[in-house]
Amino acid sequence: MAMWRPPQRIRHTPQPGRWPTAEQAQSARLFSPTQIGPLALQACRETLRNDLIPAFRAATEREAFQQAWLRETDDFKEGVRASDERRPARFTGR
């Protein structure tokens, strides 16, 4: 399938922008540093120290195991073949 192309070349000249003054930048939220309160910081640290890292490790180990055995299945081989041949895959569940 080819990518869509407009019938004519699009002609657009961007207008030059302008930089904000120092006062505008200082008063804008976009340029303001985000403040993290002590309670939020404490909660983040507690999450990282307690259950997040072991849960993440367990999930990634399980994912690696699942991917390893799935790569050996007929369905995986069929999916790769079908993708290479640009046709719908015919999965068998094996």
C-alpha positions in Angstrom: 0.0 0.0 0.0 1.5 3.3 -1.1 1.6 6.3 1.2 -0.9 9.0 0.3 0.5 12.0 -1.5 -1.3 15.3 -2.1 -2.1 16.1 -5.7 0.0 19.2 -5.6 3.1 20.2 -3.7 2.2 22.0 -0.5 3.7 25.4 -0.3 4.0 26.9 3.1 6.3 29.5 4.4 6.5 29.5 8.2 6.4 32.8 9.9 9.3 33.5 12.2 8.5 33.3 15.9 9.6 35.6 18.6 11.4 34.8 21.8 9.7 35.8 25.0 11.3 38.6 27.1 13.0 37.6 30.3 10.0 38.9 32.3 7.6 36.9 30.2 9.7 33.7 30.5 10.0 34.2 34.2 6.3 34.6 34.7 5.2 31.7 32.4 4.5 28.3 33.9 6.1 26.6 31.0 9.5 27.9 32.1 8.9 27.4 35.8 10.6 24.5 37.6 8.2 21.9 39.1 8.1 21.8 42.8 7.9 18.4 44.5 6.8 18.5 48.1 8.4 16.4 50.8 5.3 14.1 51.0 5.4 13.3 47.2 9.1 12.7 47.3 8.7 10.4 50.3 5.9 8.5 48.6 8.1 8.0 45.4 11.0 6.8 47.4 8.8 4.4 49.4 7.4 3.0 46.2 10.8 2.4 44.7 12.2 0.9 47.8 9.3 -1.5 48.6 7.4 -3.3 45.9 8.0 -1.7 42.5 11.4 -3.0 41.7 10.8 -6.7 42.7 7.4 -6.6 40.8 9.2 -5.1 37.8 11.9 -7.8 37.9 9.3 -10.6 38.2 7.3 -9.2 35.3 10.4 -8.9 33.0 11.6 -12.4 33.9 8.2 -13.8 33.1 8.1 -11.9 29.8 11.6 -13.1 28.8 10.5 -16.7 29.6 7.3 -16.4 27.6 9.0 -14.8 24.6 11.7 -17.6 24.6 9.3 -20.4 24.4 6.9 -18.6 22.1 9.7 -18.1 19.6 9.9 -21.9 19.2 6.2 -22.4 18.3 4.8 -23.0 14.9 2.6 -20.0 15.2 5.7 -17.7 15.6 7.3 -19.2 12.6 4.1 -18.8 10.6 3.7 -15.2 11.7 7.3 -14.4 10.6 6.7 -16.2 7.3 3.4 -14.5 6.7 4.8 -11.1 7.5 7.7 -11.7 5.1 5.3 -12.8 2.3 2.9 -9.9 3.1 -0.1 -12.2 3.6 -2.4 -12.9 6.5 -1.1 -15.5 9.0 -2.8 -18.8 9.4 -2.2 -19.6 13.1 -2.9 -23.1 14.4 -2.3 -22.7 18.2 0.8 -24.9 18.1 
